[in-house]
Amino acid sequence: MKGRVLYLVRFYLLTVAVFLVAKWIFMLCHFAEASFSFGDMLSVWWHGLSLDLSTALYFFIIPFLVTMASIWVNMPRWLMKPYYAFVALAFSLAFVTDTSMYSFWHFKLDASWLQYLETPTEAMASVTTGYLVLRVLYILISSVLLYFAYDKLAGMPANKRGGWKEFVFYVVLMPLMVIGIRGGLGESTTNTGQVYYSQNQFLNHSAVNPLFNFFYTLSHEIEDLSQYQFYEDDECVEMTRGVYTTESVHRDTLLTVDRPNVLVILLESAGEQFVHAMPHLQELKKEGIYFSRCYANSWRTDRGTVCALSGYPSFPNLSVMKVPEKSSTLPSIAKTLQQQGYDTSFLYGGDINFTNMRSYLISTGWERLTSMNDYSLSEQRSSQWGVRDDITFATVFEQITQADAHSHHLWGYSTLSSHEPWDVPVKKLDDEVDNAFCYLDDCLYDFVSKLKETPQWKNLLIILVADHGIVNGAVDHMTPMQMNHIPMLWLGGAVREPRVVETLCNQSDLPATLLGQFHLNHDAFTFSRDVLSETYTTPTVVHNYNNVQWICDSTGHILYDFDLKRITINESRDAERLERLDKAMIQLTSADLQRR
């Protein structure tokens, strides 16, 4: 048994070591264009290790099964040699291609590389013959070196017969391997975003294992966006003219100062359908600027977060947050205000690696992240999803009141307790769903009441917006006006006076509207509209899910199913025009995503 276990340990540790060496080679090959220190190299090792450990387990499966079988069957000495050759060639192809192409792509090896196999002539047109010959040579040399490393250092499992005790040991080991591949027992599974840690994108990319990234993107391929091609490009642009505008023209201002500190709170699932369970929020609406006709772009937190913070649209069958090579290209409130000297931080009481949230936040300008791992074990277990809201609200309060008074600050915060299974520490309402939102309402009210008593209140703008609505009771996707209606409310001492804005808008219009009030250019937010600008002349909102998109404007609303290729809900005076606009909007936004 000992010989076989030692073989497995040697194979696994050798694989991890190969990944670590490959990281440093990758970094050193790009030293001229991306300066970094030896400390950065160590940090890349450390932050990328969890992904390397998980990836190594995939390649560990075959040796594990062969070793397990060798308990009863004599294995020939050459049996593992073909597998070593395969591993050596696969690793060499991945590492050499990733290192070579990064200078052109500026993102890690992924499944999009396969499209170049369809048109190799065009792909090779960008490089010289000498360049290609050298890369082939690198692949051959590294393949040979890796093959001999595995053959000599890992070797073969012992051929000595084993017994039932050893078999039971391997059976017990199986679920541990599955947990390791999955990345633990938490809500999130292993993903590339978990290794992101720096505002320097090169260091984040260096920490990503290219083999994992390739297979991850292969299994999480972006949907075929070509299905949303309905019109000629010029026709599509003309049809959406007036719907998307990036210019701000104002007659007045909503704020008392040009550069207040800002707190954006994303209220989990808190659609307007829960007004009856959130009486304090209804009172707060009378004190601030309430956007009474705001609608969610999507139906999930990962999508709504991108919409609210980056002003980017949602897509019917795709979460942009889950695709780091796309999400890292997005504009964001944090990135823009960071350029204006703001310190940026974001708090989420759950697993911040879930749905690649970490990579999205870091890539878009959020400098300091706080998540469940920053709390005590008892606090982490205070709710099913992580740290419950009263605890995290207290953390945000502490961050605001202890912040440097001579600096500008942007804080982001996502609540989480108003989510299934609705496990909150109080019982005020009989219905468990309503009770969860009542708890959130109490936490929010206590937080705001305490802030009003601090000197920080005077220069603070709090923006409350729900990430999405939910299916509950009679409210579902077939009642889009009710399900997608969400609150957006601006509060704080920086608000000049209470006001109700009745203009139709999406949560994705938040960035342009905010930056417009700051008198900052927001051209980069192509699909975010300044709701308060005189240029916003064609108020239109959309919401999508599962290859369906809802659209609403002054004529009413329709729901269009792209699979059925027809309208399934029609409450519009001009349904034919609205259908064409709906298609044009998804075509325009999909084309933008494909170009990123």
ChimeraX attribute file (.defattr): number of C-alpha atoms within 10 A of each C-alpha:
attribute: neighborCount
match mode: 1-to-1
recipient: residues
	/A:1	18
	/A:2	8
	/A:3	13
	/A:4	21
	/A:5	17
	/A:6	14
	/A:7	19
	/A:8	20
	/A:9	14
	/A:10	15
	/A:11	24
	/A:12	20
	/A:13	14
	/A:14	18
	/A:15	23
	/A:16	19
	/A:17	15
	/A:18	15
	/A:19	25
	/A:20	19
	/A:21	11
	/A:22	20
	/A:23	23
	/A:24	18
	/A:25	16
	/A:26	19
	/A:27	23
	/A:28	15
	/A:29	13
	/A:30	17
	/A:31	12
	/A:32	9
	/A:33	10
	/A:34	13
	/A:35	12
	/A:36	16
	/A:37	9
	/A:38	9
	/A:39	9
	/A:40	14
	/A:41	17
	/A:42	12
	/A:43	17
	/A:44	26
	/A:45	21
	/A:46	13
	/A:47	20
	/A:48	26
	/A:49	19
	/A:50	20
	/A:51	25
	/A:52	24
	/A:53	20
	/A:54	24
	/A:55	25
	/A:56	23
	/A:57	18
	/A:58	14
	/A:59	15
	/A:60	17
	/A:61	15
	/A:62	13
	/A:63	19
	/A:64	22
	/A:65	11
	/A:66	16
	/A:67	23
	/A:68	20
	/A:69	15
	/A:70	19
	/A:71	21
	/A:72	14
	/A:73	14
	/A:74	12
	/A:75	18
	/A:76	10
	/A:77	12
	/A:78	11
	/A:79	11
	/A:80	19
	/A:81	16
	/A:82	11
	/A:83	16
	/A:84	21
	/A:85	18
	/A:86	14
	/A:87	18
	/A:88	22
	/A:89	20
	/A:90	14
	/A:91	22
	/A:92	23
	/A:93	19
	/A:94	19
	/A:95	23
	/A:96	18
	/A:97	19
	/A:98	23
	/A:99	21
	/A:100	18
	/A:101	14
	/A:102	16
	/A:103	12
	/A:104	8
	/A:105	10
	/A:106	13
	/A:107	20
	/A:108	22
	/A:109	26
	/A:110	20
	/A:111	17
	/A:112	13
	/A:113	14
	/A:114	11
	/A:115	10
	/A:116	12
	/A:117	11
	/A:118	10
	/A:119	10
	/A:120	10
	/A:121	10
	/A:122	11
	/A:123	13
	/A:124	13
	/A:125	9
	/A:126	8
	/A:127	10
	/A:128	9
	/A:129	10
	/A:130	9
	/A:131	12
	/A:132	13
	/A:133	11
	/A:134	11
	/A:135	16
	/A:136	16
	/A:137	12
	/A:138	16
	/A:139	22
	/A:140	16
	/A:141	14
	/A:142	19
	/A:143	22
	/A:144	14
	/A:145	14
	/A:146	22
	/A:147	21
	/A:148	17
	/A:149	17
	/A:150	22
	/A:151	17
	/A:152	10
	/A:153	13
	/A:154	20
	/A:155	19
	/A:156	24
	/A:157	23
	/A:158	20
	/A:159	18
	/A:160	14
	/A:161	12
	/A:162	17
	/A:163	10
	/A:164	9
	/A:165	10
	/A:166	16
	/A:167	16
	/A:168	10
	/A:169	12
	/A:170	16
	/A:171	12
	/A:172	11
	/A:173	12
	/A:174	13
	/A:175	11
	/A:176	12
	/A:177	16
	/A:178	14
	/A:179	15
	/A:180	21
	/A:181	19
	/A:182	16
	/A:183	20
	/A:184	14
	/A:185	9
	/A:186	14
	/A:187	14
	/A:188	17
	/A:189	18
	/A:190	23
	/A:191	25
	/A:192	27
	/A:193	27
	/A:194	26
	/A:195	28
	/A:196	28
	/A:197	23
	/A:198	21
	/A:199	16
	/A:200	13
	/A:201	18
	/A:202	20
	/A:203	23
	/A:204	23
	/A:205	26
	/A:206	25
	/A:207	30
	/A:208	28
	/A:209	28
	/A:210	27
	/A:211	21
	/A:212	22
	/A:213	19
	/A:214	20
	/A:215	15
	/A:216	17
	/A:217	20
	/A:218	14
	/A:219	10
	/A:220	13
	/A:221	14
	/A:222	18
	/A:223	11
	/A:224	11
	/A:225	18
	/A:226	11
	/A:227	11
	/A:228	17
	/A:229	16
	/A:230	14
	/A:231	15
	/A:232	10
	/A:233	14
	/A:234	8
	/A:235	12
	/A:236	20
	/A:237	17
	/A:238	10
	/A:239	18
	/A:240	18
	/A:241	11
	/A:242	14
	/A:243	19
	/A:244	21
	/A:245	23
	/A:246	20
	/A:247	16
	/A:248	23
	/A:249	14
	/A:250	13
	/A:251	7
	/A:252	9
	/A:253	15
	/A:254	19
	/A:255	20
	/A:256	14
	/A:257	18
	/A:258	15
	/A:259	19
	/A:260	22
	/A:261	24
	/A:262	23
	/A:263	24
	/A:264	20
	/A:265	22
	/A:266	25
	/A:267	27
	/A:268	23
	/A:269	27
	/A:270	26
	/A:271	24
	/A:272	22
	/A:273	21
	/A:274	17
	/A:275	17
	/A:276	13
	/A:277	22
	/A:278	23
	/A:279	14
	/A:280	18
	/A:281	20
	/A:282	15
	/A:283	11
	/A:284	18
	/A:285	20
	/A:286	15
	/A:287	16
	/A:288	24
	/A:289	23
	/A:290	23
	/A:291	23
	/A:292	19
	/A:293	18
	/A:294	27
	/A:295	33
	/A:296	31
	/A:297	33
	/A:298	27
	/A:299	23
	/A:300	18
	/A:301	22
	/A:302	21
	/A:303	24
	/A:304	30
	/A:305	27
	/A:306	27
	/A:307	27
	/A:308	26
	/A:309	24
	/A:310	26
	/A:311	28
	/A:312	28
	/A:313	28
	/A:314	28
	/A:315	24
	/A:316	18
	/A:317	15
	/A:318	19
	/A:319	20
	/A:320	25
	/A:321	25
	/A:322	23
	/A:323	22
	/A:324	22
	/A:325	20
	/A:326	16
	/A:327	24
	/A:328	21
	/A:329	13
	/A:330	21
	/A:331	23
	/A:332	27
	/A:333	25
	/A:334	28
	/A:335	21
	/A:336	19
	/A:337	21
	/A:338	19
	/A:339	10
	/A:340	12
	/A:341	11
	/A:342	19
	/A:343	21
	/A:344	22
	/A:345	21
	/A:346	22
	/A:347	21
	/A:348	21
	/A:349	28
	/A:350	25
	/A:351	21
	/A:352	21
	/A:353	22
	/A:354	19
	/A:355	25
	/A:356	27
	/A:357	23
	/A:358	23
	/A:359	29
	/A:360	28
	/A:361	30
	/A:362	25
	/A:363	28
	/A:364	22
	/A:365	23
	/A:366	25
	/A:367	18
	/A:368	16
	/A:369	19
	/A:370	18
	/A:371	19
	/A:372	21
	/A:373	15
	/A:374	12
	/A:375	16
	/A:376	11
	/A:377	12
	/A:378	10
	/A:379	17
	/A:380	20
	/A:381	14
	/A:382	18
	/A:383	20
	/A:384	18
	/A:385	21
	/A:386	24
	/A:387	28
	/A:388	25
	/A:389	23
	/A:390	19
	/A:391	14
	/A:392	24
	/A:393	22
	/A:394	14
	/A:395	14
	/A:396	19
	/A:397	14
	/A:398	11
	/A:399	13
	/A:400	22
	/A:401	14
	/A:402	10
	/A:403	13
	/A:404	11
	/A:405	12
	/A:406	6
	/A:407	10
	/A:408	19
	/A:409	23
	/A:410	22
	/A:411	23
	/A:412	23
	/A:413	21
	/A:414	23
	/A:415	26
	/A:416	25
	/A:417	29
	/A:418	25
	/A:419	18
	/A:420	13
	/A:421	13
	/A:422	19
	/A:423	19
	/A:424	23
	/A:425	14
	/A:426	10
	/A:427	13
	/A:428	13
	/A:429	14
	/A:430	8
	/A:431	10
	/A:432	17
	/A:433	19
	/A:434	19
	/A:435	22
	/A:436	27
	/A:437	27
	/A:438	26
	/A:439	24
	/A:440	28
	/A:441	22
	/A:442	17
	/A:443	19
	/A:444	22
	/A:445	18
	/A:446	15
	/A:447	16
	/A:448	18
	/A:449	11
	/A:450	11
	/A:451	19
	/A:452	14
	/A:453	10
	/A:454	11
	/A:455	12
	/A:456	17
	/A:457	21
	/A:458	18
	/A:459	19
	/A:460	24
	/A:461	23
	/A:462	23
	/A:463	21
	/A:464	20
	/A:465	29
	/A:466	29
	/A:467	32
	/A:468	30
	/A:469	32
	/A:470	19
	/A:471	16
	/A:472	11
	/A:473	6
	/A:474	10
	/A:475	16
	/A:476	15
	/A:477	19
	/A:478	14
	/A:479	13
	/A:480	21
	/A:481	17
	/A:482	19
	/A:483	23
	/A:484	31
	/A:485	23
	/A:486	28
	/A:487	28
	/A:488	27
	/A:489	25
	/A:490	25
	/A:491	24
	/A:492	26
	/A:493	21
	/A:494	23
	/A:495	23
	/A:496	15
	/A:497	15
	/A:498	16
	/A:499	17
	/A:500	14
	/A:501	17
	/A:502	12
	/A:503	17
	/A:504	18
	/A:505	28
	/A:506	30
	/A:507	31
	/A:508	29
	/A:509	26
	/A:510	25
	/A:511	27
	/A:512	32
	/A:513	21
	/A:514	20
	/A:515	18
	/A:516	23
	/A:517	22
	/A:518	17
	/A:519	15
	/A:520	15
	/A:521	14
	/A:522	24
	/A:523	14
	/A:524	15
	/A:525	22
	/A:526	17
	/A:527	23
	/A:528	28
	/A:529	29
	/A:530	27
	/A:531	25
	/A:532	21
	/A:533	20
	/A:534	12
	/A:535	18
	/A:536	21
	/A:537	13
	/A:538	16
	/A:539	17
	/A:540	22
	/A:541	23
	/A:542	24
	/A:543	23
	/A:544	24
	/A:545	18
	/A:546	13
	/A:547	14
	/A:548	20
	/A:549	23
	/A:550	26
	/A:551	22
	/A:552	23
	/A:553	17
	/A:554	12
	/A:555	14
	/A:556	14
	/A:557	24
	/A:558	26
	/A:559	27
	/A:560	23
	/A:561	18
	/A:562	16
	/A:563	10
	/A:564	10
	/A:565	9
	/A:566	11
	/A:567	17
	/A:568	13
	/A:569	16
	/A:570	16
	/A:571	12
	/A:572	17
	/A:573	13
	/A:574	15
	/A:575	18
	/A:576	13
	/A:577	12
	/A:578	24
	/A:579	21
	/A:580	15
	/A:581	18
	/A:582	23
	/A:583	21
	/A:584	24
	/A:585	23
	/A:586	23
	/A:587	22
	/A:588	18
	/A:589	18
	/A:590	20
	/A:591	16
	/A:592	12
	/A:593	18
	/A:594	12
	/A:595	7
	/A:596	11
